[in-house]
Amino acid sequence: MTHQKKQLLEALFIFKTHFSGYIVSLLDPENIGNWEPIFRETLYNERNNNIQENWIRSITGKEISEFVNCIDFIHFEIFAEKRKDLFNSDFILNISYLPTWLNGINYVRNNMAHYIMLLPDDINLALKNIIRIAEIMNDIELQNRLKAIKDKLSNQNNEPQDSHKLDNQTDNGVCIENVVPKELIENSKRKIDKKNDIIFLSFFHF
């Protein structure tokens, strides 16, 4: 399972970057730079305004060009649900499925963040949904990078099991040195697993 989780982490990181940029392009097709107030308003929920408040807090003190990096998985489903009109031209008949796909991706991401065990089916479904969305977006670069991850995963699945690799795997999670790409470690928070004295990725923010 170690290599599967590593590939999923890479796919999540790449997908977050591309889908965030896609949202901005839908809100600001002329690249004027006025998308943030519209995005902020979309996050408003009268029963739970924490998401909008956290968004405002996350962009405070940042340059406008950096705002896109603050768009996170928790925002994707909300935005897709409230602004289906913006996705209609690309997703057409699949528009009603998009929030569900994004919800499933966020579910897997959250489980990884909280060290909750993931079944192989959970990982495979998340990767399938990410690839499906990339194809509908017609994002060739994203498709190519995801295909490379999928091929790598397929090749690793066909490799014979190495019993020594199990020494680096724990009951609580997967050793960070075997799972987390370097760029994720450099831009992420870290957490110490006191029981096993191993550093794990805290995957709350990229």
TORTIMAR-248971 format. One record per residue (C-alpha): x, z, y. Coordinates in pm, 1 decimal, always signed. Layout:
<tifis>
(tifi (X,Z,Y))
...
</tifis>
This chain:
<tifis>
(tifi (+0.0,+0.0,+0.0))
(tifi (+294.0,+50.0,+234.8))
(tifi (+348.0,-320.2,+304.0))
(tifi (-26.2,-377.1,+348.7))
(tifi (-43.4,-113.4,+620.3))
(tifi (+265.0,-254.4,+789.0))
(tifi (+108.6,-600.0,+804.6))
(tifi (-218.2,-452.5,+932.2))
(tifi (-36.6,-268.9,+1211.2))
(tifi (+132.4,-591.7,+1316.9))
(tifi (-197.5,-780.2,+1306.1))
(tifi (-373.6,-511.2,+1511.3))
(tifi (-99.9,-515.1,+1774.0))
(tifi (-108.4,-893.3,+1806.8))
(tifi (-488.1,-910.7,+1804.2))
(tifi (-523.2,-643.4,+2074.5))
(tifi (-292.9,-836.5,+2306.2))
(tifi (-467.4,-1171.0,+2255.7))
(tifi (-827.0,-1047.7,+2256.2))
(tifi (-767.8,-844.6,+2573.2))
(tifi (-636.0,-1157.2,+2742.6))
(tifi (-934.0,-1352.6,+2610.4))
(tifi (-1176.1,-1104.4,+2769.2))
(tifi (-998.9,-1135.6,+3103.1))
(tifi (-1012.7,-1516.8,+3081.9))
(tifi (-1389.2,-1499.5,+3023.4))
(tifi (-1441.7,-1273.5,+3323.9))
(tifi (-1197.0,-1455.3,+3549.1))
(tifi (-1169.2,-1820.6,+3440.3))
(tifi (-1018.0,-1920.9,+3774.7))
(tifi (-753.1,-1648.9,+3747.8))
(tifi (-846.7,-1504.2,+4085.3))
(tifi (-781.1,-1147.3,+3975.7))
(tifi (-1126.3,-1000.4,+4040.0))
(tifi (-1227.4,-923.1,+3678.9))
(tifi (-1165.2,-545.8,+3669.1))
(tifi (-1475.2,-422.0,+3860.0))
(tifi (-1699.7,-632.5,+3635.2))
(tifi (-1525.0,-503.8,+3324.3))
(tifi (-1548.9,-145.4,+3448.1))
(tifi (-1921.8,-179.4,+3508.1))
(tifi (-1970.6,-312.9,+3156.9))
(tifi (-1821.6,+6.4,+3013.3))
(tifi (-2078.0,+224.9,+3188.5))
(tifi (-2307.6,+423.7,+2959.8))
(tifi (-2551.3,+668.7,+3115.2))
(tifi (-2545.7,+887.7,+2803.8))
(tifi (-2167.0,+892.5,+2770.3))
(tifi (-1958.5,+795.9,+3069.6))
(tifi (-1628.0,+917.7,+2924.5))
(tifi (-1522.8,+567.6,+2828.6))
(tifi (-1560.9,+436.5,+3182.4))
(tifi (-1393.5,+745.4,+3329.4))
(tifi (-1103.5,+712.3,+3086.3))
(tifi (-1069.6,+346.4,+3181.1))
(tifi (-1044.0,+433.6,+3551.5))
(tifi (-786.5,+698.2,+3468.0))
(tifi (-583.9,+454.1,+3256.6))
(tifi (-547.1,+194.6,+3535.3))
(tifi (-482.3,+441.9,+3816.5))
(tifi (-138.7,+385.3,+3966.3))
(tifi (-86.7,+53.8,+3786.4))
(tifi (-49.6,-295.8,+3924.8))
(tifi (-347.7,-528.2,+3881.9))
(tifi (-139.4,-744.5,+3649.1))
(tifi (-101.7,-443.9,+3417.2))
(tifi (-473.1,-369.1,+3386.5))
(tifi (-513.0,-605.7,+3090.6))
(tifi (-274.7,-388.1,+2888.3))
(tifi (-518.2,-96.9,+2928.5))
(tifi (-799.1,-277.7,+2747.4))
(tifi (-818.6,-113.8,+2405.1))
(tifi (-1004.5,-143.6,+2076.4))
(tifi (-1274.7,+99.0,+2186.5))
(tifi (-1368.3,-141.8,+2466.4))
(tifi (-1397.6,-454.3,+2251.3))
(tifi (-1724.2,-379.7,+2073.2))
(tifi (-1891.2,-242.0,+2388.7))
(tifi (-1798.8,-549.2,+2588.6))
(tifi (-1901.5,-792.1,+2314.4))
(tifi (-2238.0,-618.0,+2276.0))
(tifi (-2319.7,-608.5,+2648.5))
(tifi (-2179.2,-946.3,+2752.6))
(tifi (-2283.6,-1177.2,+2471.1))
(tifi (-2352.5,-1437.0,+2737.0))
(tifi (-1979.2,-1476.8,+2795.9))
(tifi (-1902.5,-1529.5,+2425.5))
(tifi (-2188.9,-1768.3,+2351.2))
(tifi (-2003.1,-2092.0,+2413.1))
(tifi (-1730.4,-2005.1,+2162.1))
(tifi (-1910.5,-1795.9,+1901.8))
(tifi (-2249.3,-1973.5,+1909.8))
(tifi (-2426.0,-1875.7,+1583.8))
(tifi (-2170.4,-1602.5,+1513.3))
(tifi (-2235.9,-1418.3,+1838.6))
(tifi (-2454.0,-1153.4,+1672.9))
(tifi (-2178.2,-1076.8,+1421.1))
(tifi (-1898.2,-1028.5,+1674.0))
(tifi (-1975.1,-664.7,+1767.2))
(tifi (-1995.8,-577.0,+1396.5))
(tifi (-1661.2,-742.7,+1322.9))
(tifi (-1500.4,-561.6,+1615.1))
(tifi (-1655.6,-233.1,+1505.0))
(tifi (-1502.3,-275.1,+1159.6))
(tifi (-1160.8,-349.7,+1307.0))
(tifi (-1181.2,-43.0,+1530.6))
(tifi (-1291.2,+168.2,+1232.3))
(tifi (-975.8,+78.2,+1041.5))
(tifi (-758.8,+127.2,+1348.0))
(tifi (-906.6,+474.6,+1407.3))
(tifi (-855.4,+574.4,+1044.8))
(tifi (-491.5,+475.7,+1071.4))
(tifi (-459.2,+672.9,+1394.8))
(tifi (-594.8,+986.2,+1228.3))
(tifi (-406.5,+938.3,+898.9))
(tifi (-725.8,+886.2,+700.0))
(tifi (-670.7,+704.4,+373.4))
(tifi (-763.0,+337.0,+377.1))
(tifi (-877.8,+145.9,+72.9))
(tifi (-731.3,-200.6,+5.6))
(tifi (-1076.1,-347.1,+73.1))
(tifi (-1078.9,-187.2,+420.2))
(tifi (-744.7,-345.7,+505.3))
(tifi (-838.9,-685.8,+363.8))
(tifi (-1170.8,-690.2,+550.4))
(tifi (-1006.2,-594.9,+880.8))
(tifi (-747.7,-872.2,+841.1))
(tifi (-1022.2,-1117.7,+744.3))
(tifi (-1225.6,-1032.5,+1054.5))
(tifi (-922.6,-1056.9,+1282.6))
(tifi (-838.4,-1401.3,+1144.2))
(tifi (-1203.6,-1511.7,+1165.9))
(tifi (-1223.2,-1413.6,+1534.5))
(tifi (-892.3,-1587.5,+1610.2))
(tifi (-1021.6,-1909.7,+1454.5))
(tifi (-1344.5,-1900.6,+1654.0))
(tifi (-1147.0,-1828.5,+1972.7))
(tifi (-938.8,-2135.7,+1887.5))
(tifi (-628.0,-1933.5,+1971.7))
(tifi (-363.1,-2138.8,+1791.3))
(tifi (-75.0,-1902.3,+1866.2))
(tifi (-271.5,-1605.0,+1737.9))
(tifi (-378.2,-1798.7,+1427.5))
(tifi (-18.6,-1894.9,+1350.7))
(tifi (+108.7,-1539.2,+1389.1))
(tifi (-171.0,-1402.8,+1173.4))
(tifi (-107.3,-1670.6,+911.3))
(tifi (+257.2,-1561.7,+897.6))
(tifi (+146.5,-1202.5,+841.0))
(tifi (-102.3,-1309.7,+575.1))
(tifi (+164.5,-1517.4,+396.9))
(tifi (+408.7,-1228.4,+410.7))
(tifi (+145.6,-998.8,+264.2))
(tifi (+66.8,-1249.9,-10.9))
(tifi (+434.9,-1285.6,-99.2))
(tifi (+483.0,-909.9,-110.9))
(tifi (+179.7,-870.9,-334.9))
(tifi (+343.3,-1107.6,-580.8))
(tifi (+671.2,-914.6,-584.4))
(tifi (+737.0,-670.2,-871.7))
(tifi (+680.1,-305.5,-781.2))
(tifi (+990.6,-106.3,-690.5))
(tifi (+946.9,+253.4,-801.2))
(tifi (+1212.4,+370.7,-552.1))
(tifi (+990.9,+266.1,-260.6))
(tifi (+741.4,+531.9,-359.6))
(tifi (+992.1,+797.6,-255.4))
(tifi (+922.2,+711.7,+108.4))
(tifi (+546.0,+744.5,+74.0))
(tifi (+361.9,+1072.9,+123.1))
(tifi (+13.3,+1204.6,+54.8))
(tifi (-60.4,+1221.9,+427.2))
(tifi (+47.3,+878.2,+536.7))
(tifi (+320.5,+620.5,+528.8))
(tifi (+676.4,+674.6,+645.2))
(tifi (+713.4,+523.7,+990.8))
(tifi (+1051.9,+362.0,+922.8))
(tifi (+891.7,+145.9,+653.8))
(tifi (+564.5,+67.5,+827.1))
(tifi (+584.1,+43.6,+1204.3))
(tifi (+733.0,-260.7,+1380.9))
(tifi (+1001.7,-171.5,+1633.0))
(tifi (+798.5,-286.7,+1935.0))
(tifi (+514.2,-55.8,+1835.5))
(tifi (+742.5,+245.4,+1805.6))
(tifi (+897.6,+184.5,+2145.9))
(tifi (+557.4,+167.8,+2317.0))
(tifi (+373.2,+435.4,+2125.8))
(tifi (+343.2,+808.8,+2113.5))
(tifi (+488.6,+993.5,+1818.2))
(tifi (+367.4,+1281.0,+1612.1))
(tifi (+547.6,+1513.1,+1374.5))
(tifi (+395.6,+1577.6,+1035.8))
(tifi (+500.1,+1942.6,+997.3))
(tifi (+423.4,+1956.2,+627.7))
(tifi (+658.6,+1676.2,+530.5))
(tifi (+888.1,+1678.1,+834.8))
(tifi (+846.6,+1300.9,+877.6))
(tifi (+782.3,+1118.6,+1203.7))
(tifi (+458.3,+923.2,+1205.3))
(tifi (+316.3,+679.0,+1455.8))
(tifi (+32.8,+810.8,+1669.7))
(tifi (-158.9,+486.5,+1695.3))
(tifi (-391.5,+582.3,+1978.4))
(tifi (-232.8,+344.8,+2231.1))
(tifi (-7.2,+44.4,+2198.0))
</tifis>
